Amino acid sequence: MIILRNTILAIAFLAALFGCKKEEQSVYGHYKPRFVVEGWIEQGDYPHVILTHNIPFFTSLDSAQLSEVVIRWAKVSVSDGQTTEVLTAKKDNDYFPAYIYKGNELRGMPGKTYTLTIEYAGNTLTSTTSIPPKVPLDSVWFIPKGDGLDKVQLQLRFKDNPSEKNYYKIYTKTSSNKRYIPTLLSNHDDKYFNGKLLTLQVNRGPENNLTVENQPYFNKGEAVMIKFATIPKEGFDFWSTFQDEVINSSNPLVGSTGKIKSNIQGPGLGIWCGYGSYILQATATP
């Protein structure tokens, strides 16, 4: 849902940042190990969890160091209050690090609450999330962009439900992506457009959160999968504060002064989030 795009590795870096006070970052003795969790359960799909640990900010990174970041032998379970499933740890090259815990029995359903429990080396982490009802897109289309004739920008329109408090996150995927990638500024709170018919201009997001280069438009003629997801408040709070940190880290004049809002209880940081996803395919043709 999330690759190097690699959300979880970027979270590991950020966890090292806000896991230590700024004046302590240069002193390894003050580094506090924490688990880093990225977990999700989507409407109609099985739960997925990526589990790593943070590293000191000034650590030199190499392939050996990266392999040690991954936690491979945890007991990871998800419960809907009636059924509990222990997830299976699998290697999956679509992710980086290429290791993920997956379910194959418990599918996400709108309105249900799901509890995540992680047990590892005497530590227990827990979190709870729910899947909001999905909101359909009213329409999608593309408009020409750039100096040439080969780039287009995605536009989408949807009607917000005035009787519900809604938070949204937008993803896209093309043939060049293995998985859905969040768009630029992908998080939206309906307090600014409650009950309205809203039109959004959508910019393609970068695959890698560690790069400052990105082509915001789509290639004319390519197939674009759009995932329009409703998320609970804890998911919006996490992804919004995470997004702020990514943006600030690319600006040498702006320091990292915020704290990412995690919903993980125990010695860990990160997110366990439910997604009510509406998926639509469109051809990038103006």
Secondary structure by P-SEA (a helix, b strand, c coil): ccccccaaaaaaaaaaaaccccccccccccbbbbbbbbbbccccbbbbbbbbbbccccccccaaaaaaacccccbbbbbcccbbbbbbbbbbcccccccccccccccccccbbbbbbbbcccbbbbbbbbbcbbbbbcccccccccccccbbbbbbbbbbcccccccbbbbbbcccccccccccccccccccccccccccbbbbbbcccccccccccccccbbbbbbbccccaaaaaaaaaaaaaaaaaacccccccccccccccccbbbbccccbbbbbbbcccc
